[in-house]
């Protein structure tokens, strides 16, 4: 099924809803209002109210994650992940096999500065095959899989550098959708609840997932919709112990074939912006052929270009 995106309105900031009822607070407020008839009494109540507001902890707040037992924390995290998968589309989300998107890709320099935009066509055969075509004529292509990759440019078809394939392999292991669809039942997975926070003016709840390679996912879920807003993955080099933090931002969700699909996705590595994609047209489960993700497909395109 296909969806074409038009001009999207800015996301509205949602009210978090009414506060929980507190009989003691209600009685206090009635007494405070009644005391207004007596100036000295009113002043005393006002001072007491200010002190309570400064030092008291609201009773409506959720349990702090550090106060939870490990099994309680894991159960809370699993519950939120289940709600997030449901919000993303449930069975429809889990059943996505491929997708094709067109849009604009922001490109960035080595210092993270914006260098321009290019049109692109992005094809995915899940979980580990990608084909990206750039420019108006789409005569510059990259195809990369879990084990190998190739590129097509003005000079013809060639192998992608080993570093590009290795980077793609890392991205697959750090991909939130692959985690949610395929990896949650792996041996050695640890779940933790990370508590509440305010992210981009939205209330979120954090969940943490640690895999057996000690790769840590911290996912911020919108407290109202349970849709993922960001995924922060931290790893350490086994030799140098150097820490790497990869942040992916998701926004402007739109419904496609029963799936909530983020039409803006950005990625940062150690605080440096790597890419930002603005999708304008997406199709899910079109039945993409595996032949599109081979060197032979690029050789065929190159033969057409040379004619």
N, C-alpha and C positions, 0 to 999 in steps of 0.2 A: 504494500500500500504506500502511496506517495503523498507528501504534503509539501506545499510551497509556502514559504514564510514571507509575509509582507513586513511592513514597518511595525515593529513591536513597541507597545507602550512601556514606559518605565514601570518597574515593579513597585507596587504599592507597599508601604510599610503597614503590616497588619497589627491591629490591637491584640495584645496578648490575652484579653478577656478580663472579666471582673475578678477581683481578689476574693480569696476564700473568706467565708463568713467567720467572724470571731466574736462570740457573745461578750467576752470580757471587754474587748475593744469597744463594742457598741454601748455597753453600760458606761464605760469611761467617757465616751463622747457625750452621752446624755447628761452626765454629771457636769461635764465641762460647759455645755450649753446653759444648763440651769445656773451655774455659778456666775454667768455673765451679769446677773442682777446685782452681784456683790463684787465691786472692783477688786478689793484685796484678795478675795477668794479666787476670782478669775485669774489674777496674776500668778497665784500659787499653782493653779492647775496648768496654766500655760507653760510655766517653767518645768513642771513635772513632765508634761507632754513632750517638750523639747528633749529632755534627758532620755525618755523612753525611746523616742525616735532615733536618737543617736546611738544608743547602746544595745537595743533589743534586736533579736533575730526573728524575722517573720516566720510564723508557724507554717505558712503555705509552701515554703521552700522544700524541694526534694532532698532526700538524704544525701549528704556529702559522700562522694565516692571513696574518700579515704577512711570513712567510718564503716564501710561495707566489708563483710567477709568476702574472700575470693570467690566463693560459689555464688554469693549474692550479686557481686559485680559482674561475673560472667553471665548470669541469668538475665540481668538488666541489659547488658550489651546485646545478647542474642535476641531479646524481645524487640529492641530498637532496630536491629538489623532486619528482622522479619517485617517490621512495620515499614521500613524503607523499601524493601523489595516489593511489598504490596503496593506502596505508593508509586513506585516506578512502573507498575503494570502487572505485578504478580506473575502468573503463568505466561502471559504474553511477553513480558520482559525476559524471563528465563528462556523462552523459546526462540529468541532472536538468533538467526543463523548467519545473516549477512546484512550489510547496509551500504547504501551508496548516497553520498552527499556532494553537493556543489556549494561553492561559496567563495569567500575571500580569506586569504591567509596573510596575517601580518608577519613580516619578517623582521628580525632583530639582529643587531651587530654584536660583536664579541663583548661589549660592555653593557648589553641589555637595552641599547637605544633603538628606537623604532627606525627602520631603514626603508620601509615601504610596504605595499600590499600587492598580492598577486592572486589571480583567479586560480581555482584548483578544483579538481574532481577527486574525491576520496572514496575508495572502495575497500571494504573489509569483508573477508571471509573468516568468520570467527572459528577458533579463537586466535589464530596466529599468522594470518596472511593479509598483507596490505599492499595496495597499489594506489599511487598518487600521481596524477597527471596535472602539469602546471601550464599556465598561460592560456591565451585565447584559443590557439590551435592545438594545445595539449600534446605538443611534440617533444616535451621534456617529461620523462616518466621515471619513477622509481618503483621497483617491486621488491619487497623484502618479506621473508618468511622466518620461521623460528631457526632455520639453519643456514640460509644463504640469501643473497640479494643481488640485483642487477640494476643498472641505470641506462637510460637512453637519452642521448643529447646529440648535438650537431656532429659529433665524431662517430656516432653509431652506438652499439650496445657493448657494455663492459660490466665487469663484476664491481659491485659496491665494495668500498674498503672494508676490511675486517672490523675496524672500529665502528662503522655504521651498523653492521649486523649485530655486534655485541651491544651497542646502545639500544637497538630495537629489542633484543632479548631481555635487557634490564627493564625496559618499559613494559614488556609483557608481564614480568613478575611483579611490577608495581602498579599494574592497571586495576582500578577499583572495580570496573565491570567484570573483569575476569575473576577477581576475588569473589564477588557476590554471586556470580553464576556458577563457577566451577571449583572453587578452592575451599569453601567453608568447612567441608567435611574431611579435609586432609588431616593426616596424623600430626600431632604436635601443635595444632593451632590453639592459641590462648586468646580468650576474650576478656576485655575489661571495659567497665563503664568509666568515662572520663569526666562526667559532670556537665553542668550547664555553663553557657558563656554567651557573650554578645559578639556576633561576627557580621560585619557589613550592615549594622543597624538591625540585625535579626537575631532573635533568641534561637540558640542552637543547643543540641545535646551532642557531646562527643562520645564516640565509641572507639575502642582500640582493639586491633587484631594483630597478633604477633605470630608469624609463621615459624616453622622449625629452623629456618636459616637466620632467625632473629631479626627479620625485616619487620618493622613496626608501621602499621597503618593507623593513622588517626583521622577519622572521618567525622566531619561536622554535619549533622542532620538538622534541617529546619525543624524547630520544635513544634510548628503548626502543621506543616505538610509532610514532614519526615523525608523530604527529598534531600539528597546529598548536595551540599553547597561547596565543599572543598574536601580534598583528600591529601593528607600530608604523610609521605612515606620517608622514613629515616633508615639508613643503613650505615654500616661501618666496614671499611676495607679490612679484610682479615689480616693483612700484612702490616699496613701503616696505621690502622685504627682510625683513619681519617673518616669523619662523619659527613654524609651527604644527605641533604634534605630536598626532596622533590615534591613540589606543591602543585596540585591540579585544581583549578577553579571551574565550577559548573554554574551556568546561569541561563535565564530565558528558556525555561522548559516549555516544550510544546507537545501536545498529544499527537502521536503517529501510530495508527493501527493498534490502539490500546496501550501504547508505551509512552511514558513521559520521557522526552528526548531533549537533552540540553543543546540549544542551538548556538551557544557561545561557550567555548572551552579554551582555557589558557593554562599554560604550564610554566613553572619557574623551577630552576635548579639552584640551590644555595642562594636564593634571593635574586637571581638574574632571570629575567623573562626570556623564555626560549621560543615559544610560539603562542599565537592566539588565533583561533579559528572562528569565523562567523559563517554559520551554515544558513543557506537561503532555500535549499530544496533537498529533501531527504526521502529515500525510499527504503523500507525494511523488507527483508525476506523476498527479494526479487529472484532468488535462485541463481546467484552468480556462479559461473563455471570455475572450477579450480584451474582450468587452462589459462585463465586471465592472469594467474599469479606464477607464471613460468618465464624462463628466458626465451622460450620459443615464441611466446606472445609478443615480446619486444622485438625479436628478429623479424616477425611478420609486420609489425608496425613500421620498422625501419625500411623494409622493402617497399612499403606503400609510400613513405615519405620521399624516397629517392626517385620515384617515377615522375 
